[in-house]
Structures are given as C-alpha cells and as structure tokens.
Amino acid sequence: DYCYSDTFATAFWLGKGVSVSMVNCYTMWYTGYDKPEVCIWCDGKFDSYVSGIRCDFAVSRNVPSFTLLHAEPGGKGVLTNSIVPAAKLSAA
C-alpha cells in the first residue's frame, strides 16, 4: 500500500508474466523531456490489480500521456479508481 515513482518517462514497468498489486500509488512528471508520459507500461498481459493510482501528468508539454500502455490482449487485470487531476483528453 503506497508507492511513489519519481519519473522522467515511464513510472511503473511491468515485465512479461509479472502480476502485482499496487494500491494508492503516485507518480508525477516535472521535466522537459520530449518523451511520452506513461504511468504503467506492461510488456505482456495486464494481470495486475491497481487501485487508487494518481498520475500527475505535465499537461503543459505537448507529449502524449497514457495511464496504461502496451498491454497484450487477454489480460484479467483491474485498474480502478485512478486519479488524473489534469488529464489531456482527446477524441479517438
């Protein structure tokens, strides 16, 4: 319960076959790097439990931001109650 990632690009990286439980985690971006901001990167299926994660993206920069990226289809994970106070929203 509670984890923090001081990040420049990807906050939490889950390797293939890795299943974790993250509750009340926090990450923020405050740098000027021109890389996408990724809260959770998943190399395989997303089979983790993530609840209450807070992603403070640097909305002033013109880079894409993702809460969960790169997960393979078929995972049985749960991502619930995420907090993204300054979300960059776009229509797909």
Solvent accessible surface area in square Angstrom, and as a share of the most:
residue,aa,sasa,rsa
1,D,142,0.73
2,Y,138,0.52
3,C,39,0.24
4,Y,102,0.39
5,S,18,0.12
6,D,82,0.42
7,T,6,0.03
8,F,100,0.42
9,A,25,0.19
10,T,38,0.22
11,A,14,0.11
12,F,28,0.12
13,W,149,0.52
14,L,11,0.06
15,G,25,0.24
16,K,145,0.61
17,G,77,0.74
18,V,61,0.35
19,S,76,0.49
20,V,49,0.28
21,S,83,0.53
22,M,19,0.08
23,V,48,0.28
24,N,74,0.38
25,C,2,0.01
26,Y,54,0.20
27,T,0,0.00
28,M,64,0.28
29,W,8,0.03
30,Y,112,0.43
31,T,24,0.14
32,G,67,0.64
33,Y,110,0.42
34,D,128,0.66
35,K,106,0.45
36,P,62,0.39
37,E,1,0.00
38,V,5,0.03
39,C,0,0.00
40,I,0,0.00
41,W,55,0.19
42,C,1,0.00
43,D,47,0.24
44,G,1,0.01
45,K,100,0.42
46,F,16,0.07
47,D,65,0.34
48,S,4,0.02
49,Y,98,0.37
50,V,0,0.00
51,S,14,0.09
52,G,15,0.14
53,I,0,0.00
54,R,91,0.33
55,C,0,0.00
56,D,28,0.14
57,F,16,0.07
58,A,16,0.12
59,V,68,0.39
60,S,110,0.71
61,R,39,0.14
62,N,159,0.81
63,V,16,0.09
64,P,71,0.44
65,S,30,0.19
66,F,70,0.29
67,T,34,0.20
68,L,57,0.29
69,L,52,0.26
70,H,103,0.46
71,A,38,0.29
72,E,65,0.29
73,P,123,0.77
74,G,57,0.54
75,G,33,0.31
76,K,177,0.75
77,G,25,0.24
78,V,72,0.42
79,L,63,0.31
80,T,46,0.27
81,N,111,0.57
82,S,51,0.33
83,I,81,0.41
84,V,43,0.25
85,P,73,0.46
86,A,43,0.33
87,A,48,0.37
88,K,74,0.31
89,L,164,0.82
90,S,109,0.71
91,A,106,0.82
92,A,157,1.21
